[in-house]
Amino acid sequence: MWGIIPAAGQGTRIQPLAFSKELLPVGVRREGGTERPRAVSEYLVERLALGGARKVCFVISPHKADILRYFSDRVGDVDIAYVIQPRAAGLCDAIFRALPLIHPDEPVAVGLPDTIWFPEDGLASLPDDRFSFLTFPVEQPQHFDAVLSDGSGRVLEIQVKRPDAGSNWIWGAFKMPGRVFHDLHALWIEREREDEYLGTLVNAWIARGGEAWSAQLGTGYVDVGTLNGYREALGLLGVSPQPAAGEAPSSAR
């Protein structure tokens, strides 16, 4: 199974940084008897591996060579590859940059590199033979992509950052057969690449008779792309940082 990590964004919400936002230190990693800072995107590589990925493709911009230097060609048992997104043009454009690597008979999983979520092995619970979202309950779904589903888990609609979101379940990662990935790409091309967000493309996919499913298995989800989210991620990992005076926590759990 392939894992895809879209990592070409500029990270404007948490800038200025002297490095790519995907390398923001969050928590620590223990190697033998020593500890070192752990880059936020390492959590996603770990979760993709626990979900069955043995190959991971980072989609990076030409200016993010530090990610290549950091991860090199392998992390544990996972082989790492890289493709270039010349300019930030949305999530759909980013993930489809990896299309030439994905065989139609091979499943693929996608997650966001500046998020931390639990359970760590959530992707392992998703089937290889259907398009499924790993979804998480949050307090402020208007900041995310809310997933509306019926009683059987079939996705009815993805609501992209809607202030009147009809569900507090949002997607944090997804998995699908390679053939579905190719079919979604063909639909995106047919729609003249107008979809910047995955949610609008999925809605078009469903309208055409395609299926997607919501697996409400998530227990904790934090977007580390903001300073408040960074503090909350440390809390989720057990560090328990204190918010700045007068600042309310932006809980996404």
Beta strands, then each sheet from edge to edge (+ up, - down):
strand 1: 2-7
strand 2: 25-31
strand 3: 34-39
strand 4: 55-60
strand 5: 74-75
strand 6: 78-84
strand 7: 108-111
strand 8: 115-118
strand 9: 132-137
strand 10: 145-149
strand 11: 155-160
strand 12: 169-176
strand 13: 213-215
strand 14: 220-223
sheet 1: 5+ 6- 4- 1- 7- 12+ 9- 13-
sheet 2: 2+ 3-
sheet 3: 8+ 14-
sheet 4: 10+ 11-
end
